[in-house]
Amino acid sequence: ILDLEEQWNHAKNDPEFKAELQNLSTHYAGRPSKLYFAEGLTKHLGGAKVYFKREDLNHTGSHKINNCLGQILLAKRMGKKRIIAETGAGQHGVASATVAARFGYPCVVYMGATDVARQSPNVFRMKLLGAEVRPVTAGHGTLKDAMNEALRDWVTNVEDTYYLIGTAAGPHPYPEMVRDFQSVIGSEARAQMLEQEGRLPD
């Protein structure tokens, strides 16, 4: 974990890392995502103007790709040979499998058995992308249990394995990394609101 922290501290201030992430975000993930004025919902609510930040239009269908692109670049810098991830509904698993395939890494996704049964389309997508999906039966078979199994794998195989955590959880520096990689949403939304409305929301 100290090696990860050191690599992260270097990467977040490295112009080459930032440029590569920006290039992938634009040309691979499809950023910036659109800011859409929801005219019908605005009218229905009868007051505030409602806008949607359309992260669902990103490659892989969610905001999860933002974090995954940043972390896969860290894995590459660290010389890791294998990617593991946890997922609940499957969106982070799909994004992790996608970036692993893009960079030629084998990928194992831990997913609670309960979630595997509920989210079969995302399980299919992960497998289609070449990932191995490992159902976790411990506990309630949900995200917390999947994360525990992924952590067990990681501490056993830390020399060659990168754990691509999908949410602002886990040991430092993961929460900070996820926050920073996802901050692109707010930065874009701010600029887009100024462009469309000439001001920021109340």
C-alpha positions as CSV (number, residue, x, y, z in Angstrom):
1,I,0.0,0.0,0.0
2,L,3.0,2.3,0.6
3,D,4.2,1.7,-2.9
4,L,0.7,2.6,-4.3
5,E,0.6,5.8,-2.2
6,E,4.1,6.7,-3.5
7,Q,3.1,6.1,-7.1
8,W,-0.2,8.0,-6.7
9,N,1.6,11.0,-5.2
10,H,4.0,11.1,-8.1
11,A,1.4,10.4,-10.8
12,K,-1.1,13.1,-9.7
13,N,1.5,15.8,-10.2
14,D,3.0,14.3,-13.4
15,P,2.0,16.2,-16.6
16,E,2.6,13.0,-18.7
17,F,0.2,11.0,-16.5
18,K,-2.4,13.8,-16.6
19,A,-2.1,14.0,-20.4
20,E,-2.5,10.3,-21.0
21,L,-5.5,10.2,-18.7
22,Q,-7.0,13.2,-20.5
23,N,-6.4,11.6,-23.9
24,L,-8.1,8.4,-22.8
25,S,-11.0,10.2,-21.1
26,T,-11.7,12.2,-24.3
27,H,-11.0,9.7,-27.1
28,Y,-11.8,6.4,-25.3
29,A,-14.4,7.2,-22.7
30,G,-16.1,10.0,-24.6
31,R,-15.7,12.9,-22.2
32,P,-17.0,15.5,-21.6
33,S,-20.3,13.9,-20.9
34,K,-23.4,16.0,-21.9
35,L,-25.3,18.3,-19.5
36,Y,-28.9,17.9,-20.6
37,F,-31.8,20.3,-19.7
38,A,-34.7,18.1,-18.6
39,E,-37.5,20.2,-19.9
40,G,-40.3,17.8,-19.2
41,L,-39.2,17.2,-15.6
42,T,-38.6,20.9,-15.0
43,K,-42.2,21.6,-16.2
44,H,-43.6,18.8,-14.1
45,L,-41.9,20.0,-11.0
46,G,-43.0,23.6,-11.6
47,G,-40.0,25.4,-10.3
48,A,-36.3,24.8,-10.5
49,K,-34.7,24.0,-13.8
50,V,-33.4,20.4,-13.7
51,Y,-30.3,19.2,-15.6
52,F,-28.9,15.7,-16.0
53,K,-25.2,15.1,-16.2
54,R,-25.3,12.2,-18.7
55,E,-22.6,9.9,-17.3
56,D,-24.7,7.0,-18.8
57,L,-23.4,8.1,-22.2
58,N,-19.8,7.3,-21.3
59,H,-18.1,4.2,-22.7
60,T,-19.4,1.3,-20.5
61,G,-22.6,3.2,-19.6
62,S,-21.7,4.9,-16.3
63,H,-19.3,7.1,-14.4
64,K,-17.2,4.1,-13.3
65,I,-14.9,4.4,-16.4
66,N,-13.5,7.7,-15.0
67,N,-11.9,6.0,-12.0
68,C,-11.0,2.8,-13.8
69,L,-9.0,4.7,-16.5
70,G,-6.9,6.5,-13.9
71,Q,-6.2,3.4,-11.8
72,I,-5.3,1.2,-14.8
73,L,-2.7,3.8,-15.7
74,L,-1.3,3.5,-12.1
75,A,-1.3,-0.3,-12.5
76,K,0.7,0.0,-15.7
77,R,3.2,2.4,-14.0
78,M,3.7,0.0,-11.1
79,G,4.4,-2.9,-13.5
80,K,1.5,-5.0,-12.2
81,K,0.5,-8.1,-14.3
82,R,-3.0,-8.8,-13.1
83,I,-6.1,-6.7,-12.2
84,I,-8.7,-7.6,-9.6
85,A,-11.9,-5.7,-8.7
86,E,-15.1,-5.9,-6.7
87,T,-18.5,-5.0,-7.9
88,G,-22.1,-4.8,-6.7
89,A,-24.5,-4.1,-9.4
90,G,-21.8,-4.8,-12.0
91,Q,-21.0,-1.4,-13.5
92,H,-17.6,-1.2,-11.8
93,G,-16.9,-4.8,-12.9
94,V,-17.8,-3.9,-16.5
95,A,-15.6,-0.8,-16.4
96,S,-12.7,-2.7,-14.8
97,A,-13.0,-5.6,-17.3
98,T,-13.1,-3.0,-20.1
99,V,-9.9,-1.2,-19.1
100,A,-8.1,-4.4,-18.3
101,A,-8.9,-5.7,-21.8
102,R,-7.8,-2.4,-23.3
103,F,-4.4,-2.6,-21.7
104,G,-4.0,-6.4,-22.0
105,Y,-4.4,-7.5,-18.4
106,P,-6.1,-10.6,-17.1
107,C,-8.9,-9.5,-14.8
108,V,-10.8,-11.2,-11.9
109,V,-14.0,-9.6,-10.6
110,Y,-15.3,-10.5,-7.2
111,M,-19.1,-10.3,-7.0
112,G,-21.5,-11.4,-4.3
113,A,-23.5,-14.5,-5.3
114,T,-26.7,-12.6,-4.6
115,D,-25.6,-9.8,-7.0
116,V,-24.5,-12.3,-9.6
117,A,-28.0,-13.7,-9.7
118,R,-29.6,-10.3,-9.9
119,Q,-27.3,-8.7,-12.4
120,S,-26.8,-11.4,-15.1
121,P,-26.5,-8.9,-18.0
122,N,-23.5,-7.3,-16.4
123,V,-22.0,-10.6,-15.6
124,F,-22.3,-11.6,-19.2
125,R,-20.6,-8.3,-20.3
126,M,-17.7,-8.9,-17.9
127,K,-17.2,-12.4,-19.2
128,L,-17.5,-11.1,-22.8
129,L,-14.7,-8.7,-22.1
130,G,-12.5,-11.6,-20.9
131,A,-12.8,-11.2,-17.1
132,E,-13.3,-14.1,-14.7
133,V,-16.2,-13.4,-12.4
134,R,-15.9,-15.1,-9.0
135,P,-19.2,-15.3,-7.1
136,V,-18.7,-14.8,-3.4
137,T,-21.0,-16.8,-1.1
138,A,-19.6,-15.7,2.2
139,G,-21.8,-13.4,4.4
140,H,-24.9,-12.1,2.5
141,G,-23.2,-12.5,-0.9
142,T,-23.2,-8.7,-1.6
143,L,-20.7,-5.9,-2.3
144,K,-19.2,-5.9,1.2
145,D,-18.4,-9.6,1.0
146,A,-17.0,-9.2,-2.6
147,M,-14.7,-6.5,-1.3
148,N,-13.5,-8.7,1.5
149,E,-12.6,-11.5,-0.9
150,A,-10.9,-9.1,-3.2
151,L,-8.8,-7.7,-0.3
152,R,-7.8,-11.3,0.6
153,D,-6.7,-12.0,-2.9
154,W,-4.8,-8.7,-3.0
155,V,-2.8,-9.3,0.2
156,T,-1.9,-12.8,-1.0
157,N,-0.8,-11.6,-4.5
158,V,0.3,-8.0,-3.9
159,E,3.6,-8.4,-5.9
160,D,1.9,-8.8,-9.3
161,T,-1.7,-7.8,-8.6
162,Y,-3.4,-4.4,-8.7
163,Y,-6.7,-4.0,-6.8
164,L,-8.8,-1.6,-8.7
165,I,-11.3,-0.4,-6.0
166,G,-14.5,1.1,-7.4
167,T,-15.7,3.4,-4.6
168,A,-14.3,5.8,-2.1
169,A,-13.6,3.0,0.4
170,G,-10.7,0.9,1.5
171,P,-7.3,1.9,2.7
172,H,-5.6,5.2,1.9
173,P,-4.9,6.4,-0.9
174,Y,-8.0,4.7,-2.5
175,P,-10.7,7.1,-1.3
176,E,-8.6,10.1,-2.4
177,M,-7.8,8.5,-5.8
178,V,-11.5,7.7,-6.5
179,R,-12.5,11.2,-5.4
180,D,-9.9,12.8,-7.7
181,F,-10.6,10.6,-10.7
182,Q,-14.4,11.3,-10.4
183,S,-14.0,15.0,-9.8
184,V,-14.0,15.5,-13.6
185,I,-17.8,15.2,-13.4
186,G,-18.1,18.3,-11.2
187,S,-15.5,20.3,-13.1
188,E,-17.3,19.7,-16.4
189,A,-20.7,20.4,-14.9
190,R,-19.5,23.7,-13.5
191,A,-18.2,24.9,-16.9
192,Q,-21.3,23.6,-18.7
193,M,-23.7,25.4,-16.3
194,L,-21.8,28.6,-16.8
195,E,-22.0,28.1,-20.6
196,Q,-25.7,27.2,-20.7
197,E,-27.1,29.4,-17.9
198,G,-24.4,32.1,-17.5
199,R,-24.3,31.3,-13.7
200,L,-23.9,28.4,-11.3
201,P,-27.0,26.8,-9.6
202,D,-28.4,28.3,-6.4
